[in-house]
Each structure stands twice: as structure tokens, then as C-alpha cells.
């Protein structure tokens, strides 16, 4: 697939695409490709649409087809060598590639004007100057919103007068920086045409029919919140919300549906913050009913608006458009929330929303960030376990804190105040393909220690997160832990904290924990976060999934589960009930785990109503665990996978956000 895409991208000759215009414009927004799926280059598409609508002499400009995916630098340069100016939209996942391509272009075609913009271009003057001095191939950098600066730069290509363009910086002949602060953002987005509706992306869809295009939808801009780790809401007037016209949004959705776009990601920081957002998802559902597309619509939910978010997510779920609801809590520690600018976000609202969605059978997953200023090892563990106790039994996604160049967190005084220690770490895409030639590598500034969580504690916290993934959210020991906590009063914290202690009596557990600690220590020194496996689809796997796959494929689950049960019972008072019920829960849990090569339904008998207890408690009903004869039918025939590769992709990968690793179970009580 990748070779076919690259051949098409590099196959446009000058004869096939004659250059007739006076000014030829190259646009570069390199995105990642996932098994043949790729995002539209939306940012540069918006810039082109805006320029074409507002340039006084449109006929004097020709825009090349956007460069939207990685290819060898020389091949990319060949596509752009005839340009008069090349604009790069820079993000964490393409910054190094963009700089290298720009360097190659300037070295071989020095007359090309090189302009960089995007979220990874810093807006602090000192950092802008550093970027320009270290990268002399750059002629201009743009900070802030891009449309106005893009239009102005295009209009100066004939006379080279860029002296007064707001939101730009450059070096003069004496290497002195000339910096012009960005003006206020646009207050009327109706003046910004859509790249979907103006035909800009029609050509991409036509030229690359074998790509599964991923739609990007922008219904508004701005964010009213001020999270310190985010570069979205705390700069200038970015916290002011400005909306695109509703008819434009609806027309874009219909365009995507007509083009058979399977997956649409909404770029809004807080979808659901406006009443009209409910109407938007209703329209998405209508498009699916009419055209059969999209198959999924993913949003970043608004904070503090649980009722509206509930309505939105229920509409998406009913219409088969939901892939799991993300609840971005990050931490439950009040003092940390204050330090990171999230004290105005209601934790109770998140909990109530999560529980309401669970009762409706709508899967959720919760984001936590590891390494936040003020967080300790103990408070991180408390946050995680309180979320589970509050009803999050599907997935907590443990994200590492990264210092973004334009986030308040990146302020030198803030970094010093909290003794924030970072390491330059290679960016690896979760479930990315290890065969892709992704050089030059991209990097991030990963937080691996703070005043409240020194590096040795960070390693323990990172290991803790992976252990929770493996044993609870990947379902390897899920049901026994749930029963021990909800029926017998053993806290989740007791179990997982004990895993960080003395494990000499349980060597299989000790090996798992040692592996986690070793990998966390490697990560803290700049190693890759994920593990590449040539055995399993040649993908980069999160450590919890890697260990889960390895345990089942290598047939080591029996030993690990037996030792885990003994370890669990060691934490509880001696009791026959505890022993019998937990052993039965281990056996049922193991039978429920989806595996490949199994086609026949499994019928089991038990002595405890474990499944009724589990499902009732998960749905918020107060019930007790009863000793009574039960019969189960585990519907293996409804989830058949031919081999481990298919299982790795269809189950472990595609269902990882919601941890849907169990077969369907039907219970008949005597």
C-alpha cells in the first residue's frame, strides 16, 4: 500500500501538471499513515481556500497538490523544486521532517522562499530566534492564526517586502531577528472558505482512491479553559470561542459522506459547548442513514456540560458512530488541578457522566496524565484507583506529560519552579507500523521527573500504570480483582501497590513487574515508549498490550493466573468463601477472554452468581455476591478470529480503548 501511495505521489511530472502561473506555491502538511488511512491536510487546505477567496489577482498563483505524507526527502523535493515559495504546517509528528525537507530545498534551490507555521513553531520570542538561528533555511516563521499572514506573504512574493506582516518573524542580513506579534484572531469565520467545498480536496480523493481518507471537521475555534500543559487556550484571545457558519459545517459533513469518508475527527477543543452541537451530531447520523457514511465520528467532549455531552454521545452510540467516549480527567488531585489551571473543571460532573453512560451500555475511557506538577507517586495511584472505584472499569489511558512549545508549562520560570525534568524522546505512534521508513525521527520533550515526583518515583508510577493496564483493563485478571474489591472489600490500591513490593514468592509476577520497571527506566533515559514486535504485525505496542499478547500466545497465562490468585488471597483474610469465589472468578475470567481459533460456544456451571454481580455493580445497582448454582453460555461463535495476527489487530488493537476483550456471556440461573 505504502509503495503504491508513494509511486502516485512522486509520479506527477511537469508535463502532466504544467506550471502556467507566475507564482507557484508548495504546501506541506505531512501526516502519518495507518494501514492505508491518512488525514486530509486540512490546515494547508484552509490556507489555500482562504487565499483563493481573497487574493486580488488569483490568476497569478498556482497551488501545487499538497504534500501530505512522508516520502524520501529527495522525492519530496523533486515535487517542490519548481515552487517560488513552500509553506510548511508543523506539528510534533512532522517537525523534523519539515526542517530536513526545507534544508534540502534551500540548499539545492536557494531561490525558493521557505515559510514555517503551525503549532510546533514557537511563539515566544527567544524560542523563535533560536529556531531561526539554528535553521538558516527558514526565511519566515508565522506565529498564531495563519490565514492573514499567509495571504500577506503571498501578496509580497513579487517585491519581497515582508517588513510589516503581523504574526511573522525573520532574520535580517545581520542575523538580527525582526519580530511582529500576531494580531487578534479572526472574529468572523464566514470569511474562511472550506477546502472541502471549494474543490481543493476533490483532487486528492480522485488521485488516491486507495487511501482511506480521514476527515477533519472544525466547527469552531478557541478554548475557554486554560490547562497549563495545553497550547490551545491560554495565549492571547484564543480562549474566545468563534464559530463557523452552521450551514458550512453541514455541507462539509455531506461532502464527506458522499465521498465515503469512514472516520471523521472533530477538531474542536470542547465539542458540546454550544447547543447547536447536538444538531450537528444528529446531522452526522442523518448522513449515515442516507449515504452509509461516516462509520465513526470522534469528538473531544466539552467540560462541565455533562447533560449535553450525554445527549451527544447517546446519539452517536445509537447510530453506531461511537468508538468509545473519552473523559479527559487527567488527575483527581485538587492541588494538582489548581497548579495546571483546571480548578474550574468539575470532577463530580465527569463521574456522573461516566456512570450515566455506563448504564446506557456506552463504553467510556478516561485520560490520565503522568508527571503533572504537584502530583506525587501516592496521589497518582490514588487518582487511578479512585477512578476505578468511581466506576471506570473499561479503560484508563495513561498519557505521559509532554512539554509543548507554546503551552504555559513551557515557560522557563514554571519549569524551574516545579523542577520539571525532561528527556528528548522519539515520538512513536501507538500501533504504528515498524516497517515504515519514518526517518528523520520526530521527538518530544517528555517529562520524567518533577519536584513532587522525582525520577525514581516517576518510574514506579509509569510501571504502576502498565500493571493496571495488563491485569485490569486488558482483562487478564479483571473479574477476580473486581470481585475482591466489590464483594470482599480489598481496595484496588492495596493490590496494585503490593505489586510494587516484595514478590519473591511469586516469580511470574516478579518477572512482569521487573520488565515494567526496566522499560520505564529506559523510557526515562530517552528510549521509545512502545515495543516493536516482529511477531505481531510488526507494530509498536503499548507495554500492557505487549505483555498481554505475549502471555496468551506463549501459553503462560495458567502459571501467571495461579500466582496472581495466590498473591490476591494473601492480601485477604483467610476464608473459604474468598478462596472458592475468587478461584471461580479466575476460571470464568479466563474462559471469557477472546482467543483465535475457537468457534464452539462454551457452557459452564458455577457456584456463585459472579456475572450478575459484576454487571449489576457496574451499572450502579447495589447487590451482593450470592452462592447459588448458575450456568453460563459463552458465545465464542459470535467472535471468531482465524489466527493470532487477526486477533492482535481486531481485538487487542481495535478494541483497546474500551477493553472489550470478553466474549458475550448469557447466564441462566437455577
C-alpha positions, 0 to 999 in steps of 0.5 A: 500500500505504502509503495503504491501511495508513494509511486502516485505521489512522486509520479506527477511530472511537469508535463502532466501538471504544467506550471502556467502561473507566475507564482507557484506555491508548495504546501506541506502538511505531512501526516502519518499513515495507518494501514492505508488511512491518512488525514486530509491536510486540512490546515494547508487546505484552509490556507489555500481556500482562504487565499483563493477567496481573497487574493486580488489577482488569483490568476497569478498563483498556482497551488501545487497538490499538497504534500501530505505524507512522508516520502524520501526527502529527495522525492519530496523535493523533486515535487517542490523544486519548481515552487517560488515559495513552500509553506510548511504546517508543523506539528510534533509528528512532522517537525523534523521532517519539515526542517530536513525537507526545507534544508534540502530545498534551500540548499539545492534551490536557494531561490525558493522562499521557505515559510514555517507555521503551525503549532510546533513553531514557537511563539515566544520570542527567544524560542523563535530566534533560536529556531531561526538561528539554528535553521538558516533555511527558514526565511519566515516563521508565522506565529498564531492564526495563519490565514492573514499572514499567509495571504500577506506573504503571498501578496509580497512574493513579487517585491519581497517586502515582508517588513510589516506582516503581523504574526511573522518573524525573520532574520535580517542580513545581520542575523538580527531577528525582526519580530511582529506579534500576531494580531487578534484572531479572526472574529468572523469565520464566514470569511474562511472558505472550506477546502472541502467545498471549494474543490481543493480536496476533490483532487486528492480523493480522485488521485488516491482512491486507495487511501482511506481518507480521514476527515477533519471537521472544525466547527469552531475555534478557541478554548475557554479553559486554560490547562497549563500543559495545553497550547490551545487556550491560554495565549492571547484571545484564543480562549474566545470561542468563534464559530463557523457558519452552521450551514458550512459545517453541514455541507462539509459533513455531506461532502464527506459522506458522499465521498465515503469518508469512514472516520471523521475527527472533530477538531474542536477543543470542547465539542458540546459547548454550544447547543447547536452541537447536538444538531450537528451530531444528529446531522452526522447520523442523518448522513449515515442513514442516507449515504452509509457514511461516516462509520465513526465520528470522534469528538473531544467532549466539552467540560462541565456540560455533562447533560449535553455531552450525554445527549451527544454521545447517546446519539452517536452510540445509537447510530453506531458512530461511537468508538468509545467516549473519552473523559479527559480527567487527567488527575483527581488531585485538587492541588494538582488541578489548581497548579495546571489551571483546571480548578474550574473543571468539575470532577463530580460532573465527569463521574456522573457522566461516566456512570450515566453512560455506563448504564446506557451500555456506552463504553467510556475511557478516561485520560490520565496524565503522568508527571503533572506538577504537584502530583506525587507517586501516592496521589497518582495511584490514588487518582487511578484507583479512585477512578476505578472505584468511581466506576471506570472499569473499561479503560484508563489511558495513561498519557505521559506529560509532554512539554509543548512549545507554546503551552504555559508549562513551557515557560522557563520560570514554571519549569524551574519552579516545579523542577520539571525534568525532561528527556528528548524522546522519539515520538512513536505512534501507538500501533504504528507500523515498524516497517515504515521508513519514518526517518528523520525521527520526530521527538518530544520533550517528555517529562520524567521527573518533577519536584513532587515526583522525582525520577525514581518515583516517576518510574514506579508510577509509569510501571504502576500504570502498565500493571493496571493496564495488563491485569485490569483493563486488558482483562487478564485478571479483571473479574477476580480483582473486581470481585475482591474489591466489590464483594470482599472489600480489598481496595484496588490500591492495596493490590496494585501497590503490593505489586510494587513490593516484595514478590519473591514468592511469586516469580511470574509476577516478579518477572512482569513487574521487573520488565515494567520497571526496566522499560520505564527506566529506559523510557526515562533515559530517552528510549521509545515508549512502545515495543516493536514486535516482529511477531505481531504485525510488526507494530509498536505496542503499548507495554500492557498490550505487549505483555498481554499478547505475549502471555496468551500466545506463549501459553503462560497465562495458567502459571501467571493466573495461579500466582496472581490468585495466590498473591490476591488471597494473601492480601485477604483474610483467610476464608473459604468463601474468598478462596472458592469465589475468587478461584471461580472468578479466575476460571470464568475470567479466563474462559471469557477472554477472546482467543483465535481459533475457537468457534464452539460456544462454551457452557459452564456451571458455577457456584456463585452468581459472579456475572450478575454481580459484576454487571449489576455493580457496574451499572450502579445497582447495589447487590451482593455476591450470592452462592447459588448454582448458575450456568453460563453460555459463552458465545465464542461463535459470535467472535471468531478470529482465524489466527493470532495476527487477526486477533492482535489487530481486531481485538487487542488493537481495535478494541483497546480503548474500551477493553472489550476483550470478553466474549458475550456471556448469557447466564441462566440461573437455577 
